[in-house]
């Protein structure tokens, strides 16, 4: 039986611990170049990050990073980092340094065949940033340097440029934290599944999800997922997740990260591969939603299915939800 990704669970728990004291959060999108010295090769690098202040000089962040494609390695992963930031210097410039565990997912050549293998492991992500912000604007800009030191995989260096947007969660403080929200949401999704192989075979995906708000920050969900990839595999199963999903602009907009389990109910292979999957796989998801009208919410989800039989997949879904 496959265990849930421990590093991703650690990310969720760490952010939950600091979420009560936030003043303003920042959503980052960074892109740039990566180099692997061991391969003497380079590729692109891009990442999505959510940064959350703890004190004026300390913060925590959750990052999903894609390290591109170098020889025999297509790798990405999740990280939670703790940061120290300097006080603002000239022209509203701040410097920062962050470090934290990195849970990676690496598509590489299989040791016993000419196919591929989805390898999972641990590493450490070290980062340095220079951030500039005009105090009269919510927009921020940064130069970021990263070093990944990974056990059982390659070490990499990257440099990226990023743009961020500062926003404040609706609910802050311990008193409001205790108030159950009780809201519910039923969402129907359609989208695409992408196999984490060297060829990235694609297919259709569909899902129905029920989501319950435990309080203004924490939600739980259950869903049914269908993956139909004609080139490789067809899977059906149940999803169960817990979410950290703060709300913004009077519940108009939400951002979230969730971890949980994918219970495989049915699987059929369209190839000669005879791999025998465990029934339980790990699941890490990024989500965002927007309230279109009184009870209608548009939502996007990005699942990473983490298997132990080299059938990891990314599933990108767009959905329409009824909230009540």
Secondary structure, DSSP 8 states (H G I E B T S, - for coil): -----HHHHHHHHHHHHHGGG-S-EEEEEEEEEEEETTTTEEEEEEEEEEEEESSSSEEEEEEEEEEEEETTEEEEEEEEEEEEE----GGGEEEEEEEEEEEEEEEEE-TTSSSEEEEEEEEEEEEEEEEEE-TT-SEEEEEEEEEEEETTS--EEEEEEEEEEEE--S--SHHHHTS----EEEEEEEEEEEE-SSS--EEEEEEEEEEEESSSSEEEEEEEEEEE-TTSEEEEEEEEEEEE--EETTTTEEEEEEEEEEEEEEEEESSS------SEEEEEEEEEEEE-SSSEEEEEEEEEEE-SSS--EEEEEEEEEEE-
